[in-house]
Amino acid sequence: MSTPALEISDLWFAYEDTRVLDGVSLTLPVGEFLAVLGPNGGGKSTLLRLMLGLVEPGGGSVRVLGQAPGEAGGRIGYLPQFTQVSATFPITVLGAVTLGLIRPGLRSLGGFLSRSERRHEREVSLSALERVGMVDQAERRLSDLSGGQRQRVFIARAIVSGPELLLLDEPTASVDGRSRQELMALLSRLNQDMTIVMVSHDMSTVDGCVTSIACVNKGLHFHADSRMTPDILAQATGVDPHVGCPVEIFAHGPVPHRVVHDHDDPNCCGGAHAHGSSSKPGGGQGA
């Protein structure tokens, strides 16, 4: 039996006296593409930081690829939420990806590498750019790229070391709709070779792309498929599905769209979505 990608048991974490995660348990098999959903402040990014070993849990245990957080080294790739680039910073696309190969110690700073080692760094960096469809932009300045292109480069930097586990914090947050779809298609392809854990607030990109969902709002509820049901939506947003407008979000075809279940809540379009309403064909469901 293979070692799980993640083993989390009865985990809790607090900022000062406020617990943001409590009683979190999860066993994630190798090869999964897990979407971590939840409301703002629910603990999603903190959970990633615990997996990376950037913060210590208050209690419970975390194992990543069978090791303690922080010990897996190059076996983990990470894309943080904020990756802004100054317009005056003259780094090229290839140079940015090569930074993903730097490891602790002076030998990783470039001047101490042999010619063959530098050649190897260039080859693996170009290979990572090839995987994300950006190898033809290798010599361009990173700051000259569009938001979607830069995000592809940052993903290349995260996978350049050949990780077994890729952790992503809101990878589609700063790009347009078309780029979001392209990034999710890219991540689905990468999932063939590595386990992926993606924190996201964009539920329209999840359905049909990921293999499982974890709803995090202090606690964690795991769902072993990617279908967005009303209960999953409620856990992800912190909204009671029996109060107000229950909305399911689907992403399929060339344009992701929303489908509203039949309901007669007077606070939603004056009850226009009620079954049998004449305001929308097909019993009140509309894209």
RAZI-V259457 format. One record per residue. N is the residue number from 0. RES is the residue in three letters. SS is DSSP state (H for helix, E for strand, - for the rest). BURIAL is I if it has 24 or more other C-alpha atoms within 12 Angstrom, else O. D_FIRST is the distance of its C-alpha to the first C-alpha in Angstrom with 1 decimal. Layout:
# RAZI-V259457
n->[N N]
res->[RES RES]
ss->[SS SS]
burial->[BURIAL BURIAL]
d_first->[D_FIRST D_FIRST]
This chain:
# RAZI-V259457
n->[0 1 2 3 4 5 6 7 8 9 10 11 12 13 14 15 16 17 18 19 20 21 22 23 24 25 26 27 28 29 30 31 32 33 34 35 36 37 38 39 40 41 42 43 44 45 46 47 48 49 50 51 52 53 54 55 56 57 58 59 60 61 62 63 64 65 66 67 68 69 70 71 72 73 74 75 76 77 78 79 80 81 82 83 84 85 86 87 88 89 90 91 92 93 94 95 96 97 98 99 100 101 102 103 104 105 106 107 108 109 110 111 112 113 114 115 116 117 118 119 120 121 122 123 124 125 126 127 128 129 130 131 132 133 134 135 136 137 138 139 140 141 142 143 144 145 146 147 148 149 150 151 152 153 154 155 156 157 158 159 160 161 162 163 164 165 166 167 168 169 170 171 172 173 174 175 176 177 178 179 180 181 182 183 184 185 186 187 188 189 190 191 192 193 194 195 196 197 198 199 200 201 202 203 204 205 206 207 208 209 210 211 212 213 214 215 216 217 218 219 220 221 222 223 224 225 226 227 228 229 230 231 232 233 234 235 236 237 238 239 240 241 242 243 244 245 246 247 248 249 250 251 252 253 254 255 256 257 258 259 260 261 262 263 264 265 266 267 268 269 270 271 272 273 274 275 276 277 278 279 280 281 282 283 284 285 286]
res->[MET SER THR PRO ALA LEU GLU ILE SER ASP LEU TRP PHE ALA TYR GLU ASP THR ARG VAL LEU ASP GLY VAL SER LEU THR LEU PRO VAL GLY GLU PHE LEU ALA VAL LEU GLY PRO ASN GLY GLY GLY LYS SER THR LEU LEU ARG LEU MET LEU GLY LEU VAL GLU PRO GLY GLY GLY SER VAL ARG VAL LEU GLY GLN ALA PRO GLY GLU ALA GLY GLY ARG ILE GLY TYR LEU PRO GLN PHE THR GLN VAL SER ALA THR PHE PRO ILE THR VAL LEU GLY ALA VAL THR LEU GLY LEU ILE ARG PRO GLY LEU ARG SER LEU GLY GLY PHE LEU SER ARG SER GLU ARG ARG HIS GLU ARG GLU VAL SER LEU SER ALA LEU GLU ARG VAL GLY MET VAL ASP GLN ALA GLU ARG ARG LEU SER ASP LEU SER GLY GLY GLN ARG GLN ARG VAL PHE ILE ALA ARG ALA ILE VAL SER GLY PRO GLU LEU LEU LEU LEU ASP GLU PRO THR ALA SER VAL ASP GLY ARG SER ARG GLN GLU LEU MET ALA LEU LEU SER ARG LEU ASN GLN ASP MET THR ILE VAL MET VAL SER HIS ASP MET SER THR VAL ASP GLY CYS VAL THR SER ILE ALA CYS VAL ASN LYS GLY LEU HIS PHE HIS ALA ASP SER ARG MET THR PRO ASP ILE LEU ALA GLN ALA THR GLY VAL ASP PRO HIS VAL GLY CYS PRO VAL GLU ILE PHE ALA HIS GLY PRO VAL PRO HIS ARG VAL VAL HIS ASP HIS ASP ASP PRO ASN CYS CYS GLY GLY ALA HIS ALA HIS GLY SER SER SER LYS PRO GLY GLY GLY GLN GLY ALA]
ss->[- - - - - E E E E E E E E E E - - E E E E E E E E E E E - - - - E E E E E - - - - - - H H H H H H H H H - - - - - - E E E E E E - - E E - - - - H H H E E E E - - - - - - - - - - - - E H H H H H H H H H - - - - H H H H - - - - - H H H H H H H H H H H H H H H H H - - - H H H - - - E H H H - - H H H H H H H H H H H H H - - - - - E E E E E - - - - - - - H H H H H H H H H H H H H H - - - - E E E E E - - - H H H - - - - - - E E E E E - - - E E E E - - - - - - H H H H H H H H - - - - - - - - - E E E E - - - - - - E E E E - - - - - - - - H H H - - - - - - - - - - - - - - - -]
burial->[O O O O I I I I O O I I I O O O O O O I I I I I I I I I I I I I I I I I I I I O O I I I I I I I I I I I O O O I I O O O I I I I I I O O I I O O I I I I I I I I I O I O O O O O O O O I I I I I I I I I I I O O O O O O O O O O O O O O O O O O I I O I I I I I I I I I I I I O I I O O I I I O I O I I I I I I I I I I I I I I I I I I I I I I I I I I I I O O O O O I I I I I I I I I O I I O O I I I I I I I I I I I I I I I I I I I I I I I I I I I I I I O O I I I I I O I I I I I I I O O O O O O I I I I I I I O O O O O O O I I I I I I O O O O O O O I I I O O O O O O O O O O I O O]
d_first->[0.0 3.8 6.7 8.9 12.2 14.2 14.1 17.7 19.1 22.7 24.0 27.7 30.1 33.9 36.6 39.3 39.6 38.0 34.4 33.0 29.4 28.8 26.0 23.5 19.8 17.2 13.4 13.2 10.3 10.9 13.7 15.7 19.4 20.4 24.1 25.3 28.6 31.2 34.9 36.4 35.9 32.9 30.7 28.7 29.7 29.4 25.8 25.3 27.4 25.2 22.1 24.2 25.5 29.0 29.7 28.5 27.4 29.9 27.1 23.5 20.6 19.1 16.1 16.0 13.3 12.5 16.2 19.4 21.4 23.7 21.8 19.8 23.1 23.2 19.6 21.1 24.0 26.4 29.3 31.6 33.8 37.0 37.6 41.3 43.2 46.8 49.2 50.7 47.6 47.9 44.3 43.3 40.2 38.9 39.7 37.8 34.6 35.0 35.1 31.3 31.0 33.0 31.3 33.1 35.9 39.1 37.7 36.0 39.4 40.4 43.5 41.5 39.4 40.6 41.7 38.6 36.3 38.4 38.2 34.4 34.3 36.6 34.6 31.3 33.2 34.9 31.7 30.4 33.7 33.4 30.1 31.8 35.1 37.2 37.8 41.4 42.1 40.9 44.4 45.5 45.9 43.0 45.5 47.1 44.1 43.7 41.3 38.8 39.1 38.6 35.4 34.1 35.1 33.4 30.1 30.7 31.2 27.9 25.9 28.1 25.8 22.9 20.6 17.0 18.1 21.6 23.4 26.6 29.4 31.8 31.7 34.1 36.5 39.2 39.4 41.3 40.1 39.8 37.9 35.5 34.7 34.4 32.1 29.7 29.8 29.0 26.1 24.7 24.9 23.3 20.3 19.5 18.6 17.6 16.6 19.9 21.2 24.9 27.4 30.2 33.4 34.0 32.6 34.4 32.0 28.8 29.0 27.6 26.2 23.2 20.2 20.4 22.9 23.2 26.7 27.7 31.0 30.7 27.8 24.9 24.4 21.3 21.8 19.1 21.7 24.6 27.6 30.2 31.5 34.4 32.1 29.8 33.0 34.4 31.5 31.5 35.3 36.1 38.6 39.1 38.8 41.6 44.0 45.5 44.2 40.8 39.6 36.5 35.8 34.7 34.2 34.7 37.2 39.1 40.2 38.0 40.1 40.2 40.7 42.4 41.9 45.1 46.5 49.9 49.5 53.0 51.6 49.9 52.6 54.9 52.7 53.0 49.4 50.3 49.7 52.7 53.9 56.1 55.1 52.1 51.6 48.9 49.0 48.6 45.5 46.0 44.4]
